[in-house]
């Protein structure tokens, strides 16, 4: 049973109480929000430099490109995808052929899972989950963070339909699997366009494994926050994926760093759209031609928000480095060859810190 509001409020400066309630007992930040706390616990107050202010944000009229995929065979579409990957690192796609009901189903399933009692969600936490492939948690890396992030998540690493059926939470399993299946063709076509832009002539089985050999789907829940200006939903980071495919709801809150600047662009929700971004792995494979860009999520004082990213990755035992096709023209390699699992471990050992992880692979 959750503590009374007065108990948490009076002890909100006691690290052990809040952390135990949120992290160990499985209530997450949703548990704090559901109690109606009026003041943000000190554990969530971010340093000033990590908060986003109006002076950091570019006007709403400017944002990442929106690409219409209704005619995949038009060469202009492929060029727009590659151009967005080089100059923005982020873009939205519309008319991609995935039914709206698939999106609505997985968003509903996300709300359903996070609406479960704490003891039910805790079964999937680090200490109790029967597999590392299923993980319920909160913030990003609580043991390494000076200030926690205002977010709960369920992370599902896909191995097979059989394992998913057996081990993923029934509250969201079918909808998460359906969303993953329905994005497969879109992911493959995006990757083909991006490889064509790098003059990669043949995407064989080994190359396909390197580009999209494994997938992880996250269900993210950002509860309404009492002092959103003091914290973040997700801190500054770039993804470790090759590509990330993100479904966001209609609330908004995702911000992307404008390439080569210190300003941030809002990514406005578009009904039926998916947000696509380049991850570190593809930046490395493309020898820096395609850019993985810092992004962050602000907290919201009025609404609960959900988002569902699919991270398309190399397999853990793949070695990533600049593709030979890219270096054939005599271009000098900017990155060394790195075991992908080592790169990912390095990323998850620390708090979100912008794009510092990619330095791990630099020559």
Number of C-alpha atoms within 10 A of each C-alpha: 8 14 12 9 15 11 11 19 20 9 14 19 14 14 12 11 14 21 19 13 19 21 21 15 17 24 28 29 27 24 22 25 19 13 15 14 17 13 11 20 21 16 18 21 21 18 11 11 7 16 19 20 11 9 9 13 17 17 12 10 8 12 20 19 19 19 18 15 18 13 11 14 9 10 10 11 18 22 15 17 25 23 18 23 24 20 17 23 28 29 21 23 20 17 14 18 13 17 12 11 11 16 24 16 16 24 23 15 20 25 18 12 20 25 14 13 13 19 12 15 23 22 17 24 23 16 12 13 16 13 13 14 17 22 24 25 25 25 23 22 17 16 10 13 15 14 19 27 28 30 25 26 23 24 22 24 20 18 12 9 12 9 12 20 13 11 17 24 18 13 17 21 19 18 20 25 18 14 22 19 11 15 16 10 13 17 17 14 13 19 20 18 20 22 20 16 20 19 12 16 11 12 15 9 10 10 14 15 15 24 25 19 16 17 19 19 22 21 25 25 25 27 25 22 28 20 17 19 17 19 29 29 26 21 26 20 21 25 23 26 26 23 29 24 22 19 25 26 20 13 15 20 21 20 22 25 24 23 16 9 7 10 16 25 20 23 21 19 18 17 13 19 22 24 22 24 27 27 25 26 32 28 26 27 25 26 23 17 19 26 25 30 26 22 23 24 22 22 29 23 13 12 13 17 22 25 21 24 20 24 23 23 25 27 18 15 12 18 16 23 23 22 17 14 15 20 14 10 8 7 11 11 20 15 21 16 16 18 17 22 16 13 20 16 10 13 22 14 12 15 21 21 14 17 18 11 21 20 9 14 18 14 9
